[in-house]
Amino acid sequence: MQHEQVFTYGAPQLKFGAGASDEIGYDLSVTGARTVLVVTDPGVAATGGPQRVADQMAQFGVVATVFDGSHVEPTDESLAAAVAWARENGPFDAFVAVGGGSSIDTAKAINLLTSNDGELMDYVNAPVGGGRAPEHPLKPLIAVPTTTGTGSESTTICVLDVLSQKVKTGISHARLRPTSAVIDPELTLTQPPGVTAAAGMDILCHALESYTARPYTSYERKQPHERVPYCGSNPIADMWSEKALHLLAGAFRRAVRDGDDRAARTDMAMAATFAGMGFGNAGVHVPHANAYPIAGQVKDFRPEGYPQDEPMVPHGMAVALTAPEAFRFTYEAAPERHLRVAQILDRDAPATDEPADQLPSVLVALMRDIGIPAGIGAVGYDESDVPSLVDGTMKQQRLLATAPRPVTEDDVAAILTRSIHLW
Ligand SMILES: NC(=O)c1ccc[n+]([C@@H]2O[C@H](COP(=O)([O-])OP(=O)(O)OC[C@H]3O[C@@H](n4cnc5c(N)ncnc54)[C@H](O)[C@@H]3O)[C@@H](O)[C@H]2O)c1
């Protein structure tokens, strides 16, 4: 086999800092945009942030309409309804997403399906959907995250639940990447502690998974048309991931404990952005693959800080719940990398008897401190659920292919079983 020698790096334009969201009207006006759709969800709309962003566009002659119907953790139904609304009320010259990953991903779907014909499921990754690639370029999309988590503002993916198949999947194409990301830490101050904790675990796992991902040089050499956004760990993604971990080490517990700690909120926002730039190019693996069925097959768990009308395991929490055991499993593929990240996250952590336990032990200590449930058992799963969760994980071959060692059904079953009670 001829080994890969090429890696790629993509990122949107970026504006970062307190007050950055006040400049969106000006930024849009110079692109010639005159009609803009601001996409958000009801919880974020209630903070007043999206309306403020919409209002300041008027002075630049930009007419903004606010759509606050994004579903928290989008579904095929919610996205189809949002697209139908936008097709009926448009056309729009540009889109601005103000919210967490749920609002940003909803805006990506609206942008895709108002710039291209066909229906949502045509574009959803195969085999769940048709895996169709957009033929036409999309309109400008400015992503303005109000959570510190997903990194969706810099990625090429839109994540959704396909309700009829009880599976979480995505639409993935380079054209989905927002044209610019405006990260204003002031907009993140109102995040409830439960959202800060779950979304923050998403940042942490993005950084850890992309840092421990299979190296890009271990793949077979690709032809130009075969290149995908996720190319495995590489020197540029590593740099972003390491820096994100340093920021998390100093800020994560503080941001959950005191939401008004502006310095901690700013560092969390920077960590989310940096980790997004890392994982958006390197990829993620086992914890994210497990998260899809853990969220998709939800029973009756209703987390604090999230809408209470439907059961859900929020994405970041679903990722976190098997992370300690997943990294115990991947340890042998790259011991030095696992030990290094444990050291960055907590340089004072006592050494464990087995080196493979070091990162799991640092993660469990953090999860306990910030109020993440004590395993998949605490969100309603027991041993009888393991086979159907394994089935769901094994469907995420795109992610499992980025793991640093081969992952069998038995491996996944062992990771899930050990994650029922983490402490
Ligand atoms: N596209 C990607 O690259 C990507 C990556 C990871 C996750 N995701 C997806 O993103 C979604 C999760 O996004 P998230 O974790 O950012 O949270 P979210 O967008 O689902 O929001 C979570 C809750 O927090 C509230 N909220 C958000 N910001 C707030 C603020 N500043 N003040 C008060 N309340 C606020 C929302 O109203 C909601 O109730 C999932 O669907 C997940 O699958 C996408």
The ligand as an ORCA input file, in Angstrom:
! r2SCAN-3c Opt
* xyz 0 1
  N     -22.432     20.381     13.051
  C     -21.484     20.017     13.874
  O     -20.301     20.082     13.577
  C     -21.880     19.544     15.230
  C     -20.878     19.095     16.108
  C     -21.283     18.657     17.358
  C     -22.624     18.649     17.709
  N     -23.576     19.073     16.818
  C     -25.000     19.100     17.145
  O     -25.291     20.314     17.844
  C     -26.409     20.102     18.729
  C     -26.045     20.498     20.144
  O     -25.690     21.857     20.156
  P     -25.239     22.614     21.492
  O     -24.611     21.669     22.420
  O     -24.477     23.779     21.043
  O     -26.591     23.052     22.161
  P     -28.043     23.418     21.568
  O     -27.945     24.310     20.390
  O     -28.783     22.133     21.392
  O     -28.653     24.234     22.789
  C     -28.872     23.584     24.033
  C     -29.850     24.356     24.902
  O     -29.204     25.529     25.380
  C     -29.988     26.685     25.088
  N     -29.030     27.771     24.860
  C     -28.060     27.839     23.923
  N     -27.318     28.946     24.081
  C     -27.834     29.606     25.133
  C     -27.507     30.824     25.784
  N     -26.454     31.575     25.418
  N     -28.285     31.214     26.816
  C     -29.330     30.454     27.234
  N     -29.676     29.284     26.675
  C     -28.928     28.863     25.633
  C     -30.826     26.318     23.874
  O     -32.007     27.071     23.804
  C     -31.093     24.838     24.156
  O     -32.207     24.694     25.007
  C     -26.749     18.621     18.614
  O     -27.796     18.440     17.698
  C     -25.469     18.014     18.086
  O     -25.668     16.795     17.443
  C     -23.209     19.534     15.600
*
